[in-house]
Amino acid sequence: MGSSEESTGGAAQKRLQMADIARLAGVSKATVSRALNHSPLVNDETRTRILELAASLKYTINIGAQNLRLKQNRTVGVVVPFDSATRQHLSDPFFLSMLGSLADALTERGFDMLLSRVDARQIDAAAQPFDTGRVIGIILIGQWRQHDQLNQLAARHVPIVVWGAQLAQQLYVTVGGDNVSGGMLATEHLLKQGRKRIAFFGDINLPEVAQRYRGYSDALGKHGLQVDPQLCVSVSFLPESGAHAVQEIERRALGYDAIFACSDLLAMTAINALREVGKSVPRDVAVVGYDDIELSTYFHPPLTTIRQPIRAAGHALVDALLALVDGQAPGSRQLPTELIVRATAGD
């Protein structure tokens, strides 16, 4: 009851403020509205006086809501968070593929794309383009560790759709690949190749990687094998992290005959590092990556990987966001993943 009264009171206060500005400026409310919207129908002197009065009363127009009401805005914000410690670059092939898919899907529907980046620790800043009226809603590529912040954005009705994992008590809409299935497919394939000591490369504090790890663990368990924590190396998605992970597992002096890396770039740089320590792929160590970026086909040897449905993802993200903007309640979606067998992990 209290919040409803506060909301009603806030609306009344805004109406009074416009009336106050009109009275103090000696003009009509329509003139105030035009001045606040920088209409050329209002002369410079009157517009300046009205804007100064509005500023003194701390009155602002919700441009985003106005644009939605007038159906003038045809721009969608696409936000790519970054880890301030690693600064994963936009040139990462996965990001480029996803951005291309989103651009195609938006263009087909007659919308423009506004691209921006935010610090993953302050992911609520992703809403800024919507709050200022520059976009009708936000597509966020990656949820990082900010589940609670994303729930807060959804709770205040920011139209936002996230590429990521479905989590418990989730208020926001997600579209993502089936990471558990992807992890199982990768690990099951390696097990069928006769590999028993399978290393896992990835940061399980990230929701999507945690789900891939769950699939990895479940596949090992189905075959009567326990997860060896020493075979799991926590690394970021930076390309050089694959080499760092190989160096770390070599330092631990463990026997291993396969690697499941949580991105294709991790897998590729791991393969290069394996060559440097005298190990052959796939003879000594079989490797499976994740994403099926275009480069994985041309890498030597061609990379076995888990394909994420990037083209379908762009359309699904845009469809969900436009449904939110239209006042609908689209559910979260999980898209299928697929094993792509190439030379780094047998036939």
N, C-alpha and C positions, 0 to 999 in steps of 0.2 A: 504493500500500500504506500509506504514511504517513498520508494523509488518512483512510483507512478506520479505522486504529487510533485516530487522534485522535477521530473521530466516536464510535467505540465507547467510548473512554475518557471522553468528555464525557457520554454517556448513563449510564455507570456512576457517574460523579461525582454526577449529579443524583439517582440512586437512593440513593446513600450519604447525600447531604445530607438527603433526606426521612427516612431511617432515623435519622440523627443527631439531627434535630429531634425525632422521636418519642421517642428514648432520653433526650435532655436534658430534654424536657418531661414525661416519664413518662407518655406516652399512646401509643395505637396509631397506626400510619401512616394508618389510615382517619380517625382524628380529626384528624391533621395535614392531610390532604387536605380535609376538611370545613372546617377553620378557614381554610385558605388560600383557599377558595372562599366564605368569609363565610357559611357555613351557620348558620341559627338553632339547629341541633341542638347547637352547641358554645357553652358559656357564655362570657360576656364576658371573664372573667379568663383562662380557658384560651386563648381566641382571641388575646388581647393578648400572652400569653407566647409563643405559637407564632409569631405575626407578627413579634415582636421577634427571636426566634431565627432565623427565616427571613431577616430583613433582615441580621442579623450575618453569616450565611453566604452572603449575596448570592444567595439562592435565589429564583427567580421561576417562575411557571407560564406556559407558552406558551398564553395564553388563546385565541389564534386557532386553534391546532391543536386545543385542547380543544373549542371550539365546533364546528369542522368535524367532529370525531369524534362529538360528541353530536347533530349536525345541528340545533343550536338557533338558529344565526345565519341570518337571512334579509335581511341588509343588504349592499348593494354600494356601494363607494366610487366616486364620480365626481369626478375631480380636474381642474380647469382651471388650467394653469400661466399665470403672467403674467410679462411682461418688466418688471423693476423700473424700467427707464428710461422705459417708455411707459405701463405700467399699463392695458393694454387692458381695458375694463370688461366685466363680465358682461352688461350691457345690449346688447352687440353682438348684432344680430339673428341672426347665424350661431350664436353660443353658445346663445341662447335656443331656436332651432329644434332644435339638437342635444340640449339638455337635455330639451326636451319629448318628443323621439323616444325618448330613453333612459328617461324616466319612464314613458311608455306601455308600452315593451317590458318593463320590470321589473315594472310593475303586473300585466301580463297573466300573468306567471310567478309572481306572489305574493311579490315581493321589494320591499324598501324601498330608497331611495336616500339616501346621505349625501354631501352636496356640500361640497367644500373647494377651496381654492386654494393653490398653492405657487409660490415663486419659481422661474422656469424655469432659473435657474443652479444650483439645488439640487433638481433634480427627483427625486433619491432620497428626498426627504422625502415624496413621494407615497405611499410604502409605510407610513408611520406608522400610518394607521388599520387596516391589516392586521396590522402587528406588534403592536399593542395589543389585537387581537381584536375591534375594533368592526365590522369588515366581513370578508366572506369573500374579497374580491378587489377589484381596482382597474381602473376604466376611465379612461384618461387621454385627454383631448381635446387632442391636439397634442404632437408630440415635440420641437419647437423645435430646438435644436442639440445636444441631449444624448443622442446615439446611444449613446455609451459608458456613460453612467450607466444608461440603460435596459437595456443588455445585462447590466450588473452586477446589476440587480434580477432579471432573468430567470434569471441564473446562480445566484442564491440562492433560486430557486423561489418568488418572490413571484408569485401569480396576477395578471398584469397584461396588459391588452389596450389598445393605443394606436390612436387615430384619427390616421392619418398615412401617410407614404409608405413603401413597401418599399425597404430599403437593403441594400447589400452587407454580408455577415457579420452578419446580424441574428439575435439569439437570441430576441427577444421577438416577440409576435404583433401584427400590425397589421391594421386594416381601414381602407381609404381609397378615395377616388375615383381614377379613372384620370386623373391630372394631366397626363401627357404628351399623351394623347388630347384632354383638355380644352383644353390650350394650342394644339394643332394645329387643333381645331375653330374656336376663336375667331379665330385668325390666318387660316386658310383662308377663313373667311367674309368677313373684311375684304378679303382679296386679291381675292375674287370680286366684291366691290363696286367694284373698280378702285383700291383704296387701295394705295399703294406705300411710304409713309413712316409706318410703324406704330410708335408708341412703346409701350414696355413699362413698367408701373408695378408694382413689388413688390420685396421683399427676397430675392434669390436665395441668401442664406445659410441660409434656411429650407428644409428638404427638399422640402416640397410646392411651394413657389414655384419652386425650382430645376427641378423636373420640368415645371412649366407653362412655364418659360422654355425648356426643351429642346424642348417641342412647338412653341413660337413660333419658335425658331431653325430647327427641321426644316422647318416649313411655308414659311418664307422661302427656305430652301435649295432646296426642291422647285420653287420658282418662279424660281430663278436669282438670288435676291436675297441679299445679305450682311447680317448683323446690323450695324447702326451703333451702337457702344457709346454714342454721344452721345444716342441716342434711348431709352436704358434708364436709368430713374431708380429708385434704391434707396430705398424708403420703407416704413415700418411699416404695420400694418393699422389704425392709428388713423384715424377718419373724416376728420380734417382733412388727412391725408397726401395725399389726392387733390388738394386745392388747392395744397399745397406742391409736388407734382410738376409741376403745370401751371405754377406760377410759375418753377420751376427750368428747365423746358424752354423757356419763353418767354425766360428770361434767357440761355440758350445761343443764342438767335436762330436756331433750326433750323426748317426747313420740315417740317411733319408734317401728315398728313391723317387719322390714326386713332390711337386709343389702345386697348390691351388692358390693362385693370386687373385685378389679381389678387384683387379682392373687389368686391362690388356697392357697398359704401359708398365705397370708393376711386373707383369709376366715377362715382357720383352727385355726390360733392363735386368731382370733376374737372370734371364737366359744369357745375356752378354756377360754378366758376372760369373755365371757357371763356367763359361768358356775360359775365363781368366784363371780359374782355379783348376782347370784341366778336366772338367766334367762335360760329357757329351749329352746333348738333348736330341732324341729321347732315350738313347741307349742307357745312360747312367741315371738320368733324372728326367721323368716325364713332367710336362708343365701344362696346366690349364689356366687360361685367363678369364676375364669377365668383361662383357659389353659388346664384343664383336665390332670394334671400330674398323674402319675401312683398311687401315694400315695392317691389320692382323692377317689379311689375305696375302699381302706382299712381303711380310717379314720372312726372314730365313732362319730356321725352317718355318713354314706357315703355321700360325698359332691356332691350336685347339682352344675353344673359348665358349662362353655362355652368351648367347645373343639376347640383348634386350630389344624390345620392339619399339625402336626410337620413332619411326614414322607414325605408328599408331599412337605413341605416347603424346606427340604434339597435338594431334586431333582430339585425343581424350582430354588433355589438359584444357584446351580452348573450349571444348564443348561444356566441360564442367564449370568453367569460369563464367561463360555467357549465361548458363542456367542460373548460377548464383545471382548475377546482375539482374536477371529477369524475375528475381524473387522466388525461384524454385529452390528445392533442397536436394541437389544431386548427391548420391552416395559415393563413397570412396570406391576406387576401382583398382583391381590387381590384374596386371596384364601377364600373359604367359611368357616364360623364358624357354630357350631352346639350346640344346647342345649342338655345337658346330665342330665336327671332328676334322682336324687337319694333322699335320705331321708331328707336332710337338708332344702328342700323347697317343700315338698309335692309331689303328683303324677301328 
